[in-house]
Amino acid sequence: MANPGDSGPFVAARGPFPARSADLTPGDVRWLAWHEAKAHALIGREVRDLGDAILLHDPTDREPYWNRIVGIAWPTETAPFDRRLTEMLALFAGIDRIPHVWPMPPFDEPLDLVERLVANGFEDHGRGLLMLLEPERVELAVEAPGAAGDVTVERLHRLDGDAAAAAARAIADVLVASFSVEADRRVTIELEALQGLQLDAYHAILVRIGGEPAAVARRTTFAGASYLSSIGTLPTFRGRGLGRLVTALAAADGIAEGGGLTYLGVFEENTVARRMYERLGFTAIGGPGPDLLLRP
């Protein structure tokens, strides 16, 4: 695969970034949209720099989450905007995927992008936030909950053979149960973890309780930034602070590795996770972005 730090003209290497989310420019936020897409593309997905947007595409999986347009800078004038929208719809038709746009107000352009897309038939299927770890607010003190001998932490990185297979199974056990994933998608989740564990950019924190996989967080670090994702706790172990533990460990490890910017995504409706991230020092970047799909 290509180096995950590669970029095209729309997302040329940027830096230094502002330390505070309130100081980020539209260009900074588009770079983060590119970085997140590249993090998702580590395993068999494609990222296209379209010049005024970024396309994340999975050639084998029709799930809309893996097939979307982000980081948009389209014309404000009506006629050029409509032409660009028509071209985008043709692009999705060409890859046989549902048209899917995930804007980030107020950074994407035009400023009324969401309203224009809704007027053209797109529907909101959930509002998401990107959150940036702000250095002056960071609270990453790590203390394992429960009895010391009961809780173990594993840092999983650059594994192969039986060790990688066992780690991938444990990660999948937690994620499938945490997010109520359909059983037929377990193979995909486990395979992605197995492949990721062999890459430099991919890291995972796995917490066990009494030897049983209990919580996990994934960190993807490259190009001077760390993206945290797949943060989940097995339902039977919730309420013990494990989500905070794996998030704090992943963030602290990324900072220690020189990851610079640390950020993550969360759905607006997930108030429990949002408050936990805020207590750790994460701040929302802009407003919630609607997950817009154009259903047939």
MOZI-V350336 format. One record per residue. N is the residue number from 1. RES is the residue in one letter. D_FIRST is the distance of its C-alpha to the first C-alpha in Angstrom with 2 decimals. Layout:
BEGIN
n = {N	N}
res = {RES	RES}
d_first = {D_FIRST	D_FIRST}
END
This chain:
BEGIN
n = {1	2	3	4	5	6	7	8	9	10	11	12	13	14	15	16	17	18	19	20	21	22	23	24	25	26	27	28	29	30	31	32	33	34	35	36	37	38	39	40	41	42	43	44	45	46	47	48	49	50	51	52	53	54	55	56	57	58	59	60	61	62	63	64	65	66	67	68	69	70	71	72	73	74	75	76	77	78	79	80	81	82	83	84	85	86	87	88	89	90	91	92	93	94	95	96	97	98	99	100	101	102	103	104	105	106	107	108	109	110	111	112	113	114	115	116	117	118	119	120	121	122	123	124	125	126	127	128	129	130	131	132	133	134	135	136	137	138	139	140	141	142	143	144	145	146	147	148	149	150	151	152	153	154	155	156	157	158	159	160	161	162	163	164	165	166	167	168	169	170	171	172	173	174	175	176	177	178	179	180	181	182	183	184	185	186	187	188	189	190	191	192	193	194	195	196	197	198	199	200	201	202	203	204	205	206	207	208	209	210	211	212	213	214	215	216	217	218	219	220	221	222	223	224	225	226	227	228	229	230	231	232	233	234	235	236	237	238	239	240	241	242	243	244	245	246	247	248	249	250	251	252	253	254	255	256	257	258	259	260	261	262	263	264	265	266	267	268	269	270	271	272	273	274	275	276	277	278	279	280	281	282	283	284	285	286	287	288	289	290	291	292	293	294	295	296}
res = {M	A	N	P	G	D	S	G	P	F	V	A	A	R	G	P	F	P	A	R	S	A	D	L	T	P	G	D	V	R	W	L	A	W	H	E	A	K	A	H	A	L	I	G	R	E	V	R	D	L	G	D	A	I	L	L	H	D	P	T	D	R	E	P	Y	W	N	R	I	V	G	I	A	W	P	T	E	T	A	P	F	D	R	R	L	T	E	M	L	A	L	F	A	G	I	D	R	I	P	H	V	W	P	M	P	P	F	D	E	P	L	D	L	V	E	R	L	V	A	N	G	F	E	D	H	G	R	G	L	L	M	L	L	E	P	E	R	V	E	L	A	V	E	A	P	G	A	A	G	D	V	T	V	E	R	L	H	R	L	D	G	D	A	A	A	A	A	A	R	A	I	A	D	V	L	V	A	S	F	S	V	E	A	D	R	R	V	T	I	E	L	E	A	L	Q	G	L	Q	L	D	A	Y	H	A	I	L	V	R	I	G	G	E	P	A	A	V	A	R	R	T	T	F	A	G	A	S	Y	L	S	S	I	G	T	L	P	T	F	R	G	R	G	L	G	R	L	V	T	A	L	A	A	A	D	G	I	A	E	G	G	G	L	T	Y	L	G	V	F	E	E	N	T	V	A	R	R	M	Y	E	R	L	G	F	T	A	I	G	G	P	G	P	D	L	L	L	R	P}
d_first = {0.00	3.80	6.57	8.22	11.31	10.74	13.51	15.78	19.57	20.52	18.88	19.26	19.22	22.38	24.75	26.87	26.94	30.30	30.98	32.70	31.34	34.48	33.53	30.08	30.00	28.42	25.84	25.06	24.74	22.45	20.14	20.32	19.61	16.40	15.53	16.40	14.39	11.17	12.36	12.85	9.46	7.75	8.47	8.05	9.64	9.76	11.48	13.86	16.17	19.38	21.48	23.72	21.55	18.09	16.96	14.96	14.60	14.02	14.59	16.11	18.05	20.96	21.65	22.41	20.96	17.39	18.53	20.24	21.10	21.55	22.59	25.14	27.36	29.38	32.82	35.93	38.24	38.75	38.18	34.90	33.63	34.66	32.92	29.64	30.08	30.84	27.70	25.65	27.47	26.79	23.05	23.20	25.46	23.07	20.28	23.14	22.85	25.62	25.83	24.82	25.28	25.25	27.25	28.04	31.70	33.07	30.08	28.82	30.92	33.48	35.13	36.48	33.14	33.63	37.17	36.18	33.51	36.00	38.59	36.32	36.07	33.15	34.00	33.15	31.68	31.52	31.37	28.67	28.72	26.32	28.03	27.68	28.98	31.82	32.78	36.52	36.45	34.13	35.74	33.40	36.15	34.98	37.59	36.87	39.14	41.44	42.88	41.00	40.79	39.62	36.37	33.46	30.18	26.99	24.02	21.00	18.01	16.08	17.97	17.77	20.35	23.35	22.90	19.55	21.11	24.22	22.55	20.49	23.82	25.61	23.17	23.45	27.23	27.58	25.38	26.88	30.37	29.87	28.68	30.62	27.57	28.51	28.57	26.44	23.43	23.63	21.47	18.56	19.16	19.47	16.35	14.26	16.13	15.72	11.92	12.02	14.67	12.55	10.42	12.22	12.30	13.77	17.53	20.28	24.06	26.07	29.86	32.18	35.84	37.88	34.77	33.65	30.35	31.66	29.21	25.57	23.49	19.78	18.68	15.36	15.94	14.24	15.68	19.14	19.28	19.24	18.96	21.09	20.88	21.94	25.24	27.73	30.88	32.43	35.52	37.93	36.96	37.03	39.55	38.93	36.71	33.53	31.45	32.68	32.03	28.33	27.73	29.72	28.05	24.49	25.68	27.64	24.83	22.56	25.49	26.19	22.66	23.16	21.19	23.83	23.74	23.70	23.79	23.68	24.65	27.75	29.86	33.18	35.19	33.87	36.60	36.52	32.91	33.50	36.58	34.90	32.11	34.87	36.79	33.83	33.73	31.30	32.60	31.68	30.10	32.35	33.54	32.11	29.85	30.78	28.25	29.33	29.00	30.79	31.96	33.32}
END
